[in-house]
């Protein structure tokens, strides 16, 4: 089954907890702290593969979770890190956040992207030993791994996209020029999913063609099969627009498809094109010349207008030669302008160290990315853990701000709007 758009949730592994432990050996008095750090949680890594051609694997596996880190052990032994989860996806997969931001674009074979980072392991008490604190009883909890729900969209990596109205001859053409074997019939919407075919352009070159299901007037508003499959020609260097010469009005057929390309999320109507009249076997030469002349008045200047018959082979060599030249021109133009094929990848921002104090009816709320990160690693049921958090609040200036706000002993100090934990002032 061809699936090119799914929602998936990725949950990286949690970090392991640090350990509070003291060295205990015969004849060794006051051996000191030896609690080890927790292991890091596993990352979730997307890896593109040309062996994958659909996102169907995600239809019944909506949650993907990496392994969590193990807790620290005695003798300063760090816990074992959680195993990374490597998730294979087809080349051409894009990762879109709920807000519509592009998080990753998997355009190369074997490309790897960390989509969710595992939580850091908590420090054991051996980490907190110092000249003034020789017997620390503090250990951190491991951080939670990142968890996010994203949309995975497959956009085929093809050189040439075949577009047109239903029954324009797209599937027949790709079956003639490549090894693709799409379903072909004399009724509309025979093609229900995109088809790919590799076309040899000589002994050293080949092009990948994508046959896109037929568009009709109103496809951008959901009519017919809609325009959802147009995402598969977003990356193509050239669009080959096929028009059945037996249409009542070939010029109107051209305008219909151009209108749907312009109404798509990304305006595809300005992309490099070649316009091709199909099924011309047996058509009178004067009539064919008249139809070509009509089309040339509609298409942008410099756009080739050709005529072919996939059945008889007429015009196929000229079409492939024109397509190869246009693809090379487009690639050269893009390279000269510095337009790389790769789309930007949005990276996670550095941790913000700023904080805010808000007064409430029964105390104060302290919020801030870095402060809340510290709090998530604190065990609020442990006296020593609370004391460490108080030290952090003091060093960052939060305690001074609470004093300025008139905080009184016994008032609640809540960390984070989601109440990660609370202290008594």
LUMZA-161973 format. One record per residue (C-alpha): residue in three letters; x, z, y; residue number from 1. Coordinates in steps of 0.05 Angstrom, whole numbers. Each point is the difference from the previous one (the first is absolute). Last residue first. Layout:
- res	px	pz	py	n
- ALA	X	Z	Y	NUM
...
! end
This chain:
- res	px	pz	py	n
- UNK	209	1025	599	425
- UNK	-35	-2	-67	424
- UNK	16	-63	-37	423
- UNK	-43	-57	-26	422
- UNK	7	-58	-48	421
- UNK	-7	-75	-6	420
- UNK	-61	7	43	419
- UNK	-25	-72	7	418
- UNK	12	5	75	417
- UNK	71	20	-15	416
- UNK	32	69	-5	415
- UNK	-49	56	18	414
- UNK	25	59	40	413
- UNK	-51	56	-8	412
- UNK	2	59	48	411
- UNK	25	66	-27	410
- UNK	49	13	57	409
- UNK	-23	-34	64	408
- UNK	14	-70	26	407
- UNK	2	-4	76	406
- UNK	11	-75	8	405
- UNK	72	13	23	404
- UNK	12	40	-64	403
- UNK	-27	-58	-41	402
- UNK	47	-47	37	401
- UNK	59	45	-16	400
- UNK	-21	2	-73	399
- UNK	-3	-76	-2	398
- UNK	70	-9	28	397
- UNK	29	-39	-58	396
- UNK	46	58	-21	395
- UNK	-58	50	1	394
- UNK	-47	-43	-41	393
- UNK	56	-11	-50	392
- UNK	14	75	-5	391
- UNK	-74	13	-9	390
- UNK	0	-51	-56	389
- UNK	57	37	-34	388
- UNK	-38	66	6	387
- UNK	-61	-31	-33	386
- UNK	43	-23	-59	385
- UNK	29	70	-6	384
- UNK	-69	31	-3	383
- UNK	-25	-48	-54	382
- UNK	-74	-19	-1	381
- UNK	12	-53	53	380
- UNK	47	-38	-47	379
- UNK	35	-47	50	378
- UNK	15	-73	-14	377
- UNK	-64	-24	34	376
- UNK	19	42	61	375
- UNK	65	-37	11	374
- UNK	-37	-67	2	373
- UNK	-52	30	47	372
- UNK	55	18	49	371
- UNK	29	-70	-5	370
- UNK	-65	-37	11	369
- UNK	-28	46	53	368
- UNK	-56	51	4	367
- UNK	-5	74	18	366
- UNK	-71	26	3	365
- UNK	-12	66	36	364
- UNK	-44	62	-7	363
- UNK	-72	20	-12	362
- UNK	-38	-42	51	361
- UNK	52	-54	2	360
- UNK	63	-13	41	359
- UNK	39	-64	-12	358
- UNK	76	-4	-9	357
- UNK	33	-68	-6	356
- UNK	63	-26	-35	355
- UNK	53	-54	8	354
- UNK	49	-14	-57	353
- UNK	-28	-68	-18	352
- UNK	25	-22	-69	351
- UNK	29	-70	4	350
- UNK	-50	-56	-8	349
- UNK	-18	-31	-66	348
- UNK	18	-73	-3	347
- UNK	-45	-59	15	346
- UNK	26	-62	-35	345
- UNK	4	-62	44	344
- UNK	-19	-67	-31	343
- UNK	52	-40	-36	342
- UNK	-4	-75	6	341
- UNK	50	1	57	340
- UNK	-18	-35	64	339
- UNK	67	-8	34	338
- UNK	-24	-60	40	337
- UNK	50	-45	-34	336
- UNK	-21	27	-68	335
- UNK	-74	-13	13	334
- UNK	14	-71	22	333
- UNK	44	-13	-60	332
- UNK	-54	27	-47	331
- UNK	-54	-42	33	330
- UNK	43	-63	-3	329
- UNK	16	11	-74	328
- UNK	-74	10	-16	327
- UNK	-18	-63	39	326
- UNK	52	-41	-36	325
- UNK	-22	24	-69	324
- UNK	-74	-12	17	323
- UNK	14	-71	23	322
- UNK	38	-17	-64	321
- UNK	-54	32	-42	320
- UNK	-55	-40	36	319
- UNK	38	-65	-5	318
- UNK	10	10	-74	317
- UNK	-74	16	-10	316
- UNK	-26	-60	40	315
- UNK	-35	-33	-59	314
- UNK	7	40	-64	313
- UNK	-63	-30	-30	312
- UNK	-40	64	-10	311
- UNK	35	40	54	310
- UNK	-19	-53	49	309
- UNK	34	8	67	308
- UNK	-8	-14	75	307
- UNK	44	29	55	306
- UNK	-7	27	71	305
- UNK	65	30	27	304
- UNK	-5	52	56	303
- UNK	43	-23	58	302
- UNK	-53	11	53	301
- UNK	-53	48	-22	300
- UNK	-56	-28	-45	299
- UNK	-66	-27	26	298
- UNK	18	-71	24	297
- UNK	43	-9	-63	296
- UNK	-62	15	-41	295
- UNK	-39	-59	27	294
- UNK	58	-48	-11	293
- UNK	7	24	-72	292
- UNK	-75	-14	-10	291
- UNK	7	-71	29	290
- UNK	61	-15	-42	289
- UNK	-37	21	-63	288
- UNK	-60	-43	19	287
- UNK	46	-60	11	286
- UNK	35	12	-66	285
- UNK	-66	4	-39	284
- UNK	-2	62	-44	283
- UNK	14	-12	-74	282
- UNK	46	60	-8	281
- UNK	-5	41	64	280
- UNK	-17	66	-35	279
- UNK	35	42	53	278
- UNK	13	-5	75	277
- UNK	59	44	19	276
- UNK	15	39	63	275
- UNK	70	31	6	274
- UNK	7	66	35	273
- UNK	46	45	39	272
- UNK	-38	64	19	271
- UNK	-42	0	63	270
- UNK	-66	8	-37	269
- UNK	25	62	-37	268
- UNK	-24	49	52	267
- UNK	12	67	-34	266
- UNK	-63	38	-17	265
- UNK	-34	-67	-15	264
- UNK	-44	-33	53	263
- UNK	52	-54	15	262
- UNK	6	-18	-74	261
- UNK	-77	-4	-5	260
- UNK	-3	-46	60	259
- UNK	55	-44	-28	258
- UNK	-39	-6	-65	257
- UNK	-64	-23	36	256
- UNK	38	-46	47	255
- UNK	31	-39	-58	254
- UNK	-68	-8	-34	253
- UNK	-28	-24	67	252
- UNK	54	-54	4	251
- UNK	-15	-20	-72	250
- UNK	-73	-12	15	249
- UNK	-45	-18	-59	248
- UNK	53	25	-47	247
- UNK	21	-54	-50	246
- UNK	72	3	25	245
- UNK	6	70	-28	244
- UNK	44	39	48	243
- UNK	63	38	-20	242
- UNK	37	43	51	241
- UNK	72	12	-21	240
- UNK	24	64	35	239
- UNK	75	7	9	238
- UNK	52	55	2	237
- UNK	-44	47	-38	236
- UNK	-1	75	15	235
- UNK	-72	7	23	234
- UNK	-23	-46	-57	233
- UNK	-18	55	-49	232
- UNK	-37	40	54	231
- UNK	-49	-58	1	230
- UNK	-30	27	-64	229
- UNK	-47	47	38	228
- UNK	-32	-58	38	227
- UNK	-70	5	-29	226
- UNK	-15	-22	-71	225
- UNK	-62	-36	26	224
- UNK	-20	32	65	223
- UNK	35	65	21	222
- UNK	1	-7	75	221
- UNK	68	-35	2	220
- UNK	-27	-47	-53	219
- UNK	-54	-23	49	218
- UNK	12	-74	-12	217
- UNK	29	-7	-69	216
- UNK	67	17	-31	215
- UNK	24	-21	-69	214
- UNK	43	46	-44	213
- UNK	75	-4	18	212
- UNK	49	-42	-40	211
- UNK	70	27	12	210
- UNK	60	-46	-5	209
- UNK	71	24	-15	208
- UNK	53	-51	18	207
- UNK	59	-25	-40	206
- UNK	70	-25	14	205
- UNK	64	-19	-36	204
- UNK	-19	-57	-47	203
- UNK	-56	-25	45	202
- UNK	-63	28	32	201
- UNK	-24	36	-62	200
- UNK	-68	32	13	199
- UNK	-13	72	-22	198
- UNK	-74	17	-4	197
- UNK	-40	60	21	196
- UNK	-75	10	-5	195
- UNK	-43	42	47	194
- UNK	-64	29	-30	193
- UNK	-71	-27	-7	192
- UNK	16	-74	-7	191
- UNK	-62	-37	-23	190
- UNK	-32	18	66	189
- UNK	-42	-63	5	188
- UNK	-19	-42	-61	187
- UNK	35	-60	-31	186
- UNK	48	41	-43	185
- UNK	74	19	-2	184
- UNK	26	67	-26	183
- UNK	72	9	20	182
- UNK	58	-24	-43	181
- UNK	64	9	40	180
- UNK	60	-40	-25	179
- UNK	8	-36	66	178
- UNK	-16	-65	37	177
- UNK	-63	-20	-39	176
- UNK	-30	69	-11	175
- UNK	13	17	74	174
- UNK	-38	-63	21	173
- UNK	-59	12	-45	172
- UNK	-6	72	24	171
- UNK	-1	-22	73	170
- UNK	-47	-58	-9	169
- UNK	-47	11	59	168
- UNK	-52	30	-47	167
- UNK	-12	60	45	166
- UNK	24	-10	71	165
- UNK	74	2	15	164
- UNK	66	36	-11	163
- UNK	64	-11	-39	162
- UNK	54	48	20	161
- UNK	74	-19	-2	160
- UNK	63	42	-6	159
- UNK	-33	57	-39	158
- UNK	13	76	1	157
- UNK	-69	25	-19	156
- UNK	-30	55	43	155
- UNK	-20	60	-42	154
- UNK	-32	57	37	153
- UNK	11	73	-17	152
- UNK	-42	48	42	151
- UNK	28	69	9	150
- UNK	-17	72	-18	149
- UNK	55	50	16	148
- UNK	33	60	-31	147
- UNK	69	25	19	146
- UNK	30	52	-45	145
- UNK	-13	73	14	144
- UNK	61	40	20	143
- UNK	30	50	-48	142
- UNK	-11	73	14	141
- UNK	57	37	32	140
- UNK	39	60	-23	139
- UNK	16	64	37	138
- UNK	26	65	-29	137
- UNK	66	-4	36	136
- UNK	55	48	-25	135
- UNK	61	-14	43	134
- UNK	-34	-13	66	133
- UNK	50	14	55	132
- UNK	58	-39	-30	131
- UNK	-49	-52	-26	130
- UNK	-42	-15	-61	129
- UNK	-61	-43	14	128
- UNK	15	-56	-50	127
- UNK	9	50	-57	126
- UNK	-73	19	12	125
- UNK	-25	-66	-28	124
- UNK	-17	-57	47	123
- UNK	-64	-39	-12	122
- UNK	3	-70	-29	121
- UNK	-15	-57	47	120
- UNK	-66	-36	-11	119
- UNK	0	-70	-29	118
- UNK	-6	-60	46	117
- UNK	-57	-49	-3	116
- UNK	6	-76	9	115
- UNK	74	-6	-16	114
- UNK	11	-75	1	113
- UNK	36	-43	-52	112
- UNK	10	-76	0	111
- UNK	9	-27	-70	110
- UNK	-25	-69	21	109
- UNK	-7	-7	75	108
- UNK	-63	2	44	107
- UNK	-23	72	-10	106
- UNK	-28	17	69	105
- UNK	-3	74	15	104
- UNK	-37	49	45	103
- UNK	-41	-50	41	102
- UNK	-47	40	44	101
- UNK	-76	-8	-9	100
- UNK	-19	72	14	99
- UNK	-12	13	-74	98
- UNK	71	-25	-13	97
- UNK	15	-70	-26	96
- UNK	50	-16	-56	95
- UNK	14	-74	-9	94
- UNK	12	-34	-67	93
- UNK	35	-67	2	92
- UNK	40	9	-63	91
- UNK	-46	33	-50	90
- UNK	2	76	-8	89
- UNK	40	45	-47	88
- UNK	-6	75	12	87
- UNK	63	41	-9	86
- UNK	-16	74	-6	85
- UNK	60	44	17	84
- UNK	15	56	-49	83
- UNK	-5	71	28	82
- UNK	66	33	15	81
- UNK	26	53	-48	80
- UNK	5	69	31	79
- UNK	66	20	32	78
- UNK	40	52	-36	77
- UNK	27	55	44	76
- UNK	15	44	-60	75
- UNK	-74	12	-9	74
- UNK	-50	-58	2	73
- UNK	-33	-43	53	72
- UNK	-70	-27	-11	71
- UNK	-11	-70	-30	70
- UNK	-16	-60	43	69
- UNK	-66	-36	-5	68
- UNK	-11	-67	-35	67
- UNK	-31	-59	36	66
- UNK	-74	-12	6	65
- UNK	-41	-64	0	64
- UNK	-74	7	13	63
- UNK	-46	-61	-3	62
- UNK	17	-22	-70	61
- UNK	-59	-41	-24	60
- UNK	3	-55	51	59
- UNK	74	10	14	58
- UNK	24	-42	-59	57
- UNK	-41	-59	27	56
- UNK	47	-9	59	55
- UNK	18	-71	-22	54
- UNK	60	-45	-12	53
- UNK	53	47	-29	52
- UNK	61	-30	-34	51
- UNK	26	-20	69	50
- UNK	12	74	12	49
- UNK	-4	44	61	48
- UNK	20	72	-7	47
- UNK	-41	55	34	46
- UNK	33	68	-3	45
- UNK	-36	66	-5	44
- UNK	50	56	11	43
- UNK	11	58	-47	42
- UNK	0	72	24	41
- UNK	66	33	17	40
- UNK	25	56	-44	39
- UNK	-6	73	20	38
- UNK	61	37	25	37
- UNK	36	53	-41	36
- UNK	-3	75	4	35
- UNK	70	31	-5	34
- UNK	-2	58	49	33
- UNK	56	52	-5	32
- UNK	40	27	-58	31
- UNK	-13	72	21	30
- UNK	45	29	-54	29
- UNK	30	-46	-52	28
- UNK	21	39	-62	27
- UNK	-55	-31	-41	26
- UNK	-36	-55	37	25
- UNK	-61	-3	46	24
- UNK	2	-51	55	23
- UNK	-61	6	45	22
- UNK	-62	-45	0	21
- UNK	-51	-25	48	20
- UNK	-15	-72	-21	19
- UNK	-16	-63	39	18
- UNK	-64	-37	-14	17
- UNK	0	-71	-26	16
- UNK	-17	-58	46	15
- UNK	-66	-35	-9	14
- UNK	-3	-71	-29	13
- UNK	-25	-60	40	12
- UNK	-74	-15	0	11
- UNK	-21	-72	9	10
- UNK	-73	-19	7	9
- UNK	-22	-71	-11	8
- UNK	-51	-47	32	7
- UNK	-1	-71	-28	6
- UNK	6	-73	23	5
- UNK	25	-61	-39	4
- UNK	-33	7	-68	3
- UNK	2	-60	-47	2
- UNK	-26	19	-69	1
! end
